[in-house]
Amino acid sequence: MQEPGAGRLLQVVYPLPDANQPDVPALDVMDYILTEGRNSRLYQALVESGLASEVTASVTSLRESGWYEVLVTAGSKQDLKKIDLMLSSAIANVAEKGVTSEEVERAKTQLTADVILSNRDITSQAMRLGTDETTVGDYRYTDRYLAAVRLVKPTDVVAVISKYLTKEARTVGFFEPTQKLITEVADKPDSAQTTENFSPGAPVLFSEVIKYLPPVDLATDAIPQVLPDEFKFPNGLRILLLPDGSTPTVTLSGYIQAGTEFDPENKAGLAAFVADNLLNGTKSKDVLTIAKVLGERGASLDFQTYREGVHIEGDSLADDLPILLEILADVVKNSTFPTKELELHRQQTITDLQQELDEPSEVARRVFVQSIYPKKHPLHTFPTEESLQQIQRQDLIDFKTKHYRPDTTVLALVGDFDLDKVRSLIKNKFGDWEVSGKAPILKYPPVAMPEKIVSVNPVLPDKAQAVTYMGYTGINRYDPRFHAALVLNQILGGDTLSSRLGAEVRDRQGLSYGIYSSFQAGKNVGTFLIEMQTSPEDSSKAIASTRQILQQIHQQGVTALEVDTAKRTVISNYNVSLANPEELTDRILMNEVYGLDKVELHSFTDKIQKVTLAQVNQAARELLHPDGIVVVTAGPSVLAEKSIR
């Protein structure tokens, strides 16, 4: 049995040889054939059949041993033993009938591309070198490994399946929740809302804590002042291109103003349904064809739905960028939302929702947001099983027609490409994307700050951990105090190891496993929040200590040394992030989405450097409100049964 909240899982583990053995490349190719993508054998056998909502696997190869782990998340009301039988049958079928050359070549391409794409920044490269040296005693192992992958044949894949994936060798775990899943979190009798008076003790002064912190390097790495080229097409589509030939790859990041803020109240989840189903079929390609086209090149394309927009994430080798852009253009313009795929996605989403609503972190986040933002506010609505059942195929078609528009879309690309060729390619693929009428606009109503401490305690029985969210409405991205707030947050809880909250609540008092704060500043609204994980019996003490630190900084401010240290940390972290192609591309994208000047990419650090002690302390007085704050703690019933003092 497992603790409630982890969902209904089947776990199967097979012992494997160590990383130095010649079978490892064939095992990795085998893994891609079995579980990578919509065309994989186990996805087809378990997910497409409706037995499972998800199947994942991984090959772990260490110095002296290894293992292959398969995890299957059961579909709603599906029997785990039946899933296990189907899993065993699918693997046995592969061993008996073999795999095709096409499958092997696709897996080899995907595997090679993934290795290259995952080593584009210096941190990943260093980790790869360290892992190779540690596991096989040769930091150049990856080069030999990729050469061996290219030699893998279909017979090699069958051989390793027959050798290692036997029923006799495997260890099987059936994991069932011990309590009934909670299907709702709002407006229920087990969510108690009260006014509380948290009584904290005196925290340790930062001047004492800093004695034990490591010194901060005063030097910051200089980042080349290279800026992207901007283009805007007649239909309103904006693109930003930054050539970078350091690796033979391209990173694509995009934004469409079609987020969950536009969800109808009775059909919450619609925006995500649209984004999640874009790749499920177009007028000219079905779901398996799209997956195959991308998989054959090791390219990836994904859509993630957030409150204020849909983010597009894509990666490919440089030579395959035309294919990546072709698929992206096709799905945003011509997606058809096939009924079969839509219904399969609905069941998967409901299964995921049921699991989320038994997780303290997800329940705390939902109740926290809904306690701050009232009904009818664009941020208040969350999907429920009822709202997901209400969504019809025509709703997806109508939503996409209304909100997926070139004039609310931005694309940013960083990588190894010719500027003029890519601009021409994008114009060719997206130039005929038509716009009709004006883009929908939402007006965010003002939200009052809480006038007192409000405690909300959604009950999740038999949890070993409690999760607490504390906060209120905050600043948006355009607030003149934004940069000072970032420095303030770094001091308060930006890092659980060196912040005031981390040093006091986590390290000195030992009340939390981890504690962080953040100013989440969006286009239309912002939220200030503190998140912490505690044992249930320590929650009240941790909340009281946190509030005391807020009170202390609000009234007394911070020191010049703290500000100087925080500024250097923020600047250093930012500069390091720009060395990662994915983070760099996302920075370029979001600066454009927010309407900031493109020089913000590099002027950001100057603005942080110019933040003064007086500005940070002013932000502390104006933005920290320890006496008017919403506190949500999701965990065992004891939290709601006792008064937290």
N, C-alpha and C positions, 0 to 999 in steps of 0.2 A: 504493500500500500504506500501511497505517497501523500504528502501534505496537500490539502485541497488547494486548487488554484493552478496547478501545473498542467491540468487537462488530462485526458485519457490517452495514454501513450503506450506504444509498444517499442521496446528497446531490444535490439539484437546485436550482440558483440561477438566477433570472430577473432581469434588470435592470429597475428601476422608476424612475419620475420622482422629483423631490425633493418635500419635504413641502408645498410651497406649491401644488402642482398640484391641480386640481379632481378628478382621478381617485382621490386617496388614500382618501376615505371609501368609495367603491365597492370598492376593493381590499381594504380591511379587512373589509367585509361579505362579499366573496368568500372571504376566508381562513376566516371563521367557518363558511360553508357547506361549504367543502371539508374542514376538519379539526377543528372544534370539537364534541366530544361523540360519543356512540355513533351518532347519526343522521346524522353528516356523511358526505359523499360518499366521501372517501378512506378513512375508517375502515371504511365498509361494503365498499368494493372491495378493501382490502388486509388489514385486520385480521380482519374477520368471515370472510373467505375462508381465513384461516390462512396467507396469504403473509407477513404481517408481524406482529410482536408489538407494534409501536408506530409511530404516524405523528404527527409534529408539524410545524408550520410557523409562520412569522412574517413579517410585513411590516415592513421597516425603512425609515423615511423620514427622510432627513437634509437638510441645507441645500441641497446641490448634487446629490444623487443618492439612490438607494434600491435595494433589492433584495427579492425574495421568495424565501425559503429553505424548502425542504421536506426533512425528514429522515425516512427510513424505516428502522427496525430490522428486519432480516430475521427471519422465523420460522426455527425449527430446520430445517436442510437445504434451505432455499428458495434458489433461484437469484436473484441480484441483477438480472441482465438481464431475467429474466421479470417481476420486480417493477417494473422500470423500464417495461417494455412495458405492464403493467397500469395503472401510474400515468399514463402518457401517454394511454392509451385512456380512462381515467376522466375526465381533464381535457378531452380532445377531445369526449367524449360530453356533458359539461356545456355546452361551447361550442356544440355542434350542436343539442341538444335544449332547452337553456335551464334555468332554475331556476324553482321555483314561488313564488308570492307568499307562501305560508306559510313557505317556507324563508327568504326575504328578511326577512320580519317577525320571525321567530324570531332570525335572526342580528343584526338591528338591536337587538332587545331585549337579547340577550346582550351585545353590544358596549357598549351604553349602560350597562347595569348594571355591567359589569366596570370601566368608567371611573369610575363613581360609587363602587363598592365599593373600588377601589384608591386612592382619595383621601380616606380617612376620617381619617387622622392628619396632623398638621402637617408631619411630615417628607416624606411622600408628596406633600402639597400643594405644598411648597416645591420638590421635585424636578420636579413637573409644570410649575410656573411657569418654572423655569429651563430645562427642556427646550423648552418652547414658545418662549421668548425666543431660545434658542440656535438652534433649527432653522428657525423661520419668522419670527423677529424680532418676535413679538407674544405677550406673556405671557397674553393673553386668547384665544389661538387655540383652546383646547379647547372653549370655549363655541360658537364658530363651527363647529368640527369636528362637535360633537354635533348641531347644527342641520342640517348637511349630511348627516350619517348618516341622519337621519329622512326625508330626501328621496330616498334611493337606491331605485331601482326594479329589477325583475328584468332589464329590458333593459340597465340600467347595468352589472350584474354580468356579463352575457354579453359586453358590449362590452369590458370591461377584460380578461376572460379571452382573448378573441380578439385583443386588441391586444398584451398583454404576455406571456401564457403560451404562446408559440409554440415549436415544436421548434427553430427556427433560432436563437432568442435564448438558449436555456438553456445552462448549463454543468453537466455531470454528473460526479459522482465516485462510483466504486465502491471501497469500503473493506473490505478483507478482512484479518483477523488473519494475521500471518506465522508464528505458532506454534500448535500444537495447544492448545486450551483445557484447563486443569486442572479436573477435575471434583470433586476432593476436596482438603481441606487438612489433615485430621487423620490421625494414625497412618500416615504415608507416609514412605518412606526419605529424601525430599528435605526433610523438616522436621527439621533437626538440633537437638537440645537439649543444651546444654553449660553448664558452670559457667565464668563468665568473670571476669577481673580487669581492669576498665577503669581505665586509668591517665590521669587527667585532668591538665591544666595548671591553674594558679591563675587564677580568674576575676577580672575587674575589680570593684573595690568599688562598691557602689551609690552611695556618696557621690560618686564620680567620674562615674558614669553620669547621675545626676540633674541635673548641671550642664547637660546638653544636652537635657533634657526640657522641654516647654512648661509654663508655670505653670498651676496648677489654680485655677479660679474657686471662691472660698470660698462663694459664694452657692448655695443650692439652691432650685429652684422649689417653691412651696407647692402641694400637690395637695389639692383639695377633699375633705373627709373624708366622702365619700358611700359608704355600704355597701349591699350587695345585700339584698333581702328573701328570707328562706328559707321554704320550704314543704316539707312531707313528706306524701305521700298514704298512705292506708291500706295500699296494696300495697308500701310501702317506697321508692318513687321519690322522690328529693330534687331540688328545683329551686331555683335562685337567680336572681333577676330584678333587673336594674339598668336602669331607664329612663334613656335619654340621647337627647335630641332634637336633638343637634348636627348629625346628618346623617340623611337619610331611609332609614336602613338598619338591619338587625339582624344581629348576630353570634351564632352558636350554637356552644357548645363542650360536649362531653359525654364521659362516661367510663363504660365498662362493664368490670367485673372479669372479663375473658375474654381475657387476654393469652397470649403464647407460653409463659409459665411453666407453663401447663396442657397443653402439647403432649405426647402420648405419644412416647417415644423412637423408636419405629419408624415414627411418622407425624409427624415434625417438620414444621412448616409448616401444620398443621391449623387453628390459631387464625387465622392470616392468611388461609387459604382461606375460612373462614367470613365474616370481615369483608369481604374483597374481593368476595365473591359476593352480599352482601346486596342490592345494587341490581340484581341480574340477573333479578329476577322475584319476584312475590308471588302469592297466591291470586287476586288480581283484576287484576294488571297485569303485562305482560311487560316485558322489559328496555328495549325501544324506547319503550314508553309512559311508563315512569318517566323515561327520559332526555328525552323530549319535554316532559313536564309541567314538569320543572325548567328545561329549556332555553328554553321559551317565555317564562319569566319572568326569565331570566338568573340564576337561583338555583343554588347549588352545594351538594352534600352529599357528604361523603367519610368513609371509615373508615380509620384508620391503626392498625396493630397494633404494640404495644410489649410488653416483657417483662411488665410489671405491669398491663396493661390495654389496652383498645381505646379510642382517642380518636375522638370524633365532631367533625367540623369542618363547619360550615354557614354560609352567607351568603345574604342576600336583601335586596331592597328591602323597606321596612317594610310595604307593602301586601300583599306576597307571603308574609309569615310564616305565615299559616294553611296555605298549600300546602306550605311547607318542613316544617312540623310534621306535616302529614298523611302526606307521603311517609316521613318518619323513623319515625313510629309504625307505618306499614304494613310497612316492611322489617324492623324489629326484632321485630315480632310475627308476621308472615305470610310471610316469605321462604320460597321453595320450592326453591331451588338447581337450576334446570333443567339436565338432563344436557348438552345442547349447549353452554350457556354455561360450565359447569363444565370440560368438556374443553378448550374454547378457552382458558380461564384457566390450566389446567394447563400447556398448551404454552407460553403466554406466560411463565409463572413459571419454567419450566425454562430457557427461552431467557435470561431475565434472570439466573437463577442462574449459568448458564455464563459469562456476561459478568462478573458480580461476582467469580467465583472466578479471574478473570484480572486483577483489579485489586489492586495492592499494598495499598491502604487497606482494602479489604474482607477480604482474606486476613489482613492483620495484625490487624484487629479480631477476627475469628473465633478465630484461634489464641491471641491474647492472652486473650480471655474463657475459652476452654477450658483454657488453661494455669493459670488462677487457680481456676476453679470445677471441681471433679472430676465425673466421670460420676455420674449420678443426681441431681445438683444441678439445680434448676429453671432455672438460667442456662446450663448447659453445652450443651444441645441446640440445634443449628442444622439447618435444612432441607438435605437432599441430594436429588439427582435420584431416588435409590431411595426415600427417604421420601415424596417428592411423588407418585411413582407408586403408592404404597401407599394413598393417601387415596381413599376411596370416598364416594359421595354420602350414604350412610347415616351415615357418620362425621360429616359436616357437620351433618346433622339432629340427631344425638344430642348433639354438642358444643353446638350452639345451644340446644337444649332444656335442657341442664344448666347452661350458664353465662350465657346472656342472660336476665337476671332484673331486674325493677324494683327489687328491694331491694339490688342491687349497681350500680345505675345512678344517675348524677348528671347533670343538665342545667343549664347556665348560659347565660343570655341577656342581652346588653347591646345596647340600641338604642332606636329610636323606637317605643315601644309603650305601651299603657295596661296598668298592672300587673294590675288585676282581670280585664280581658278576656283577657290572655295566660294568667293562672293558670287561668281557666275553660276556655280552649281546650286547654291541656295536660291538664287533668283529663278533658276530653271525649275526647281522643285516646288517652291512656295509662291512664286509670282502670281499664279492663277488662283490662289486662295482668296476667295471673295469675302468682302465685308458688306453687311447690310444694316442700315440704320446706325444708331449710336450705341456704344457699349453700355451695358447695365452699370449703374452706380448705386452703391449702398451708402446710406447715411447712418453713421454710428451715433446713437443717442448718448448724452452725457451720463456718467454713472457716479453716484455719490460715494464718497469714502465711508467705511463703517465708522459709526460714532463711538463704538465701544469694542471690547474684545468679544467676539462671537465664536463659540466653540461648536463644531459639528462633528459627531462621532458615528459614522456608518459602521455597523457591526459586521465583522466577518469571523465566524466562529472558528476556534481551534487553529488560529494562526500563530506561528512562532515569532513573527515579526510584525511590528506596527510601522506604518508610514505616515508621516505628518507633513502637511503643506500649510505654510503660514504666509499671508500676504494680502494684497489689495491691488486696485488698479494703479498703474504706473505711467511712465512717460512714453511717448511714441518716439520714432527715430528722428524727428525733426526738432525735438525739444533742445533748446540751447544748453541745457544741463547734461546732455547725453554723455559727452566725454568725461565730465567730472563724475557722473554716475558710474561709469565703467571703472574708474579708479577707486571710487568709494566701494563698489561691490567687490573688487579684488581684495580690499582690506577686510571687508565684512565676512564674505564667504565664497569668494571666487575660487579658492583652492582649499580643499578640506584639510590639507597638511600644514598650511602656513597662514591661514586667515584667523581672524579673531574667533569666529564660530568654531572652526576646526580645532584651534589650539585649546579652547576652553571646554566646549561641549564634548568633543570627541576625545582629545588627548588627555587633558588634565582630569576631567570628571569621568571619562569613560562611559558616557551616556548614549553615544550614538556610534553606529558602524560607519556612517558617512553623513556629512551635512554640507549643503551648498546653498548659495543664494544667487539670484540673477535678476537683472532688469531686462525683461523680454520686450524689446521695443519694436513694434511693427509699424506699418504705414498709418493705420487708423487709430490704433490703441496700443497700450502697453500694460504689462502686468509685472508687479514686483512679487517675487516669491522666494521662500526658503523651503527646501525639502530636506528631510532627515529620515533615517531609518533607525529604529530603536527596538529594544525588547519591550513588550507591553508594560512591564512594571516600571520602566524608566521613562516612559513618554512624558509624564507630567513634569518630572524634574528637568528633562531636556527642553521642554517648551518654556518653562519658567526661566531657565538659564539663558535661552535664546532671547527671550523678551528683555531680560536684564541687559544683555549686550547691546541690543537695539536702543534701549533707554540711555545707556552710557554714551554711545556714539552720538545719538541725537542731541544730548545735552552738553556733552563735553568735547565732542569732535574727535579728530584723530591727530596724530603727530606728523611733523614734517618728514621724519624718517620713514614712517609708514607710507606716506604719499610718494616719496622718492622711490622706495622699494616697489610699491605697486605699479608705478608708471613704468619702471624698467621691466617688470614682469609682463605687463600687458604688451609693451612694445616688442619684447623678445618673442613672446608667444605669437604675436601677429606676424613678425618677420619670418619665423620658422614656418608658419602656416602657408605663406606664399610660395614655399618651396615644394608644396604638394599640389600637383596639377588640379586635382579635384577641388581643393579649397580655394586655390587661386581663381579657377573658373567661376566658382560660386560667388566669390567676392566681387568679381567683375560684373556678374549677372545682377546681384542684388543691389549694387550701387546704381545700376541703370534703372532697376525696378523702383527704387526709392527716389529716383530723379536727382541723384547727386552728380556732381561734376566727376568726369572720369579720372581726374587727378586725385580724387579721394582715395584711390587705391594706394597711393604713396603718401599723400598729405595726412592720412589718418594718424600716423605715428607722430607727426609734428604737432597735431592737435592734442594728442595725449601728453606729449612732452610739455606743452604750454599750460596744462592744467595746474592751478596753484592750490596751495593748502587752503586758502580762504574759500576757493570755489568748491572744494571737496567738503569742507565743513558747512558751507551754505547748503549744498546738496543734502547733507546729512540732516540738517534742520528741516528742510523742506520735503524730503522724500522718505524719511524714516518715521513711522508713526506707531510706536509700540503700544499706545493706548487705544488705537482704533485699527484692529487687525482681525482677519478671519483665520481661524485655526481649525484645520480639518485633520483628524487622526482616524485612519482606517485600520481596524485590528479587532482583537477579541472583545467579547461583550463586556469584560471587566472595565474597559475604558469608558463605556457609557453608563455603567452602574455606579461608578464612584465619582465624586466631585474632584476635579483636578485642581489642586491648590498649590 
